Amino acid sequence: MSNLESAKAAIQAELSHAKKGLAFYQSRIDSLEKMIAQLVAVSGATDAPSASLVKAKRGRKPIAGKKTKLTKATKIKRVAKDGASGNELPSTGRDFWPNLILEQPQSASEVLNAAISTLGFTPTKLQAQKLAGRMTFALNALVKANKIQDSGKGRERRFFKA
């Protein structure tokens, strides 16, 4: 009787394992079908895989629907061509940066996060980079003018009010 019980338990364990495997592969199938549907929606193609997606040609060619990395010169040309850059930030003059510095030492990234939270909107990546550049210049100028103090070097550098 003991052998029958152990055989039954082994078969049930195997069945449970097979059901888990089936559920895993079913979820995998669903996610892959969703990916195909998204690719079809982006490319406007049919359900069949496109030959242009499979066939590779010589040389570097941009993939349809994929953004290419722009160089700084290209960005400058586009801004000049379009007029306004669309990346306007509010003024961060006179009292903006000193008001963000506390008596508690803060890293530059903490000061930047505080600046972003005071903007009232979520900046784009380019706007955040521009804000970081303004911050670096402003913090160095404030330290040099003895309006704030700093300690440490590099990533360990902390800014605080005296």
C-alpha positions as CSV (number, residue, x, y, z in Angstrom):
1,M,0.0,0.0,0.0
2,S,2.9,2.3,0.8
3,N,4.2,2.0,-2.8
4,L,0.9,3.0,-4.2
5,E,0.7,6.1,-2.0
6,S,4.2,7.2,-2.9
7,A,3.5,6.5,-6.6
8,K,0.3,8.6,-6.3
9,A,2.2,11.4,-4.6
10,A,4.9,11.4,-7.3
11,I,2.3,11.5,-10.1
12,Q,0.5,14.4,-8.4
13,A,3.7,16.2,-8.0
14,E,4.6,15.7,-11.7
15,L,1.1,16.8,-12.7
16,S,1.4,20.0,-10.6
17,H,4.8,20.7,-12.2
18,A,3.4,20.2,-15.7
19,K,0.4,22.5,-14.9
20,K,2.8,25.2,-13.7
21,G,4.9,24.8,-16.8
22,L,1.8,25.0,-19.0
23,A,0.7,28.2,-17.2
24,F,4.2,29.7,-17.7
25,Y,4.3,28.9,-21.4
26,Q,0.7,30.2,-21.8
27,S,1.7,33.5,-20.2
28,R,4.8,33.6,-22.4
29,I,2.7,33.0,-25.5
30,D,0.3,35.8,-24.5
31,S,3.2,38.3,-24.0
32,L,4.8,37.4,-27.3
33,E,1.5,37.9,-29.1
34,K,1.1,41.3,-27.5
35,M,4.6,42.2,-28.6
36,I,3.8,41.2,-32.2
37,A,0.6,43.2,-32.0
38,Q,2.6,46.3,-30.9
39,L,5.1,45.8,-33.6
40,V,2.3,45.5,-36.2
41,A,0.7,48.7,-34.8
42,V,4.0,50.6,-35.0
43,S,5.0,49.4,-38.5
44,G,1.5,49.2,-39.9
45,A,2.4,45.8,-41.3
46,T,0.3,42.6,-41.5
47,D,0.4,39.7,-39.0
48,A,3.1,38.0,-41.1
49,P,6.7,38.9,-40.2
50,S,8.0,41.4,-42.7
51,A,10.9,40.5,-44.8
52,S,12.5,43.9,-44.2
53,L,12.6,43.1,-40.5
54,V,14.3,39.8,-41.0
55,K,16.6,40.5,-44.0
56,A,19.8,42.4,-43.1
57,K,21.7,44.5,-45.6
58,R,25.2,45.9,-45.6
59,G,25.9,49.2,-43.8
60,R,24.3,51.0,-41.0
61,K,20.7,51.9,-41.8
62,P,18.2,53.3,-39.2
63,I,15.5,50.9,-38.2
64,A,12.0,52.1,-39.0
65,G,10.3,53.6,-36.0
66,K,13.5,53.7,-33.9
67,K,14.9,57.0,-32.7
68,T,18.5,57.7,-33.6
69,K,20.8,59.5,-31.3
70,L,21.3,63.1,-32.2
71,T,24.6,64.8,-32.0
72,K,25.0,68.2,-30.2
73,A,25.5,69.9,-33.6
74,T,22.3,68.3,-35.0
75,K,20.3,69.5,-32.0
76,I,21.7,73.0,-32.4
77,K,20.8,73.0,-36.1
78,R,17.3,71.8,-35.3
79,V,16.8,74.5,-32.6
80,A,18.1,77.2,-35.1
81,K,15.8,75.8,-37.8
82,D,12.7,75.6,-35.6
83,G,13.3,78.9,-33.8
84,A,12.4,78.1,-30.2
85,S,13.8,74.9,-28.7
86,G,10.6,73.9,-26.8
87,N,12.8,73.3,-23.8
88,E,12.2,76.5,-21.9
89,L,12.7,76.4,-18.2
90,P,11.6,79.0,-15.7
91,S,14.2,81.4,-14.5
92,T,16.6,80.0,-11.9
93,G,18.2,83.3,-11.1
94,R,19.2,85.1,-7.9
95,D,17.5,83.3,-5.0
96,F,16.5,80.0,-6.7
97,W,19.6,78.0,-5.8
98,P,20.4,79.5,-2.4
99,N,16.8,78.8,-1.2
100,L,17.3,75.1,-2.0
101,I,20.4,74.7,0.2
102,L,19.7,73.7,3.8
103,E,21.8,73.6,7.0
104,Q,21.9,69.8,6.4
105,P,24.6,68.8,3.9
106,Q,23.2,67.7,0.6
107,S,24.7,66.1,-2.5
108,A,24.4,67.8,-5.9
109,S,21.9,65.2,-7.0
110,E,19.7,65.9,-3.9
111,V,19.8,69.6,-4.7
112,L,18.9,68.8,-8.3
113,N,15.9,66.7,-7.2
114,A,14.8,69.5,-4.9
115,A,15.0,71.9,-7.9
116,I,13.0,69.6,-10.1
117,S,10.3,69.3,-7.4
118,T,10.0,73.1,-7.2
119,L,9.5,73.5,-10.9
120,G,5.8,72.3,-10.8
121,F,6.2,70.0,-13.8
122,T,8.2,67.0,-14.8
123,P,11.1,68.2,-17.1
124,T,12.2,66.3,-20.2
125,K,15.6,64.7,-20.2
126,L,17.0,67.6,-22.1
127,Q,15.5,70.1,-19.6
128,A,16.9,68.1,-16.7
129,Q,20.4,68.2,-18.3
130,K,20.0,72.0,-18.8
131,L,18.9,72.4,-15.2
132,A,21.9,70.3,-14.0
133,G,24.2,72.6,-15.9
134,R,22.7,75.7,-14.3
135,M,23.0,74.0,-10.9
136,T,26.6,73.2,-11.3
137,F,27.5,76.7,-12.3
138,A,25.3,78.3,-9.6
139,L,26.6,76.0,-6.8
140,N,30.3,76.7,-7.7
141,A,29.6,80.4,-7.8
142,L,27.8,80.4,-4.4
143,V,30.7,78.5,-2.8
144,K,33.2,80.9,-4.3
145,A,31.2,83.9,-3.0
146,N,31.1,82.3,0.5
147,K,27.2,82.3,0.5
148,I,27.2,78.5,1.0
149,Q,29.8,76.0,2.1
150,D,30.9,72.7,0.7
151,S,32.8,69.7,2.0
152,G,34.3,66.7,0.2
153,K,35.3,66.1,-3.3
154,G,33.7,64.6,-6.4
155,R,30.6,62.5,-5.7
156,E,31.2,62.9,-1.9
157,R,30.8,66.7,-2.2
158,R,28.1,68.1,0.0
159,F,26.6,71.6,0.1
160,F,25.2,73.4,3.1
161,K,24.5,76.8,4.7
162,A,26.8,77.9,7.5
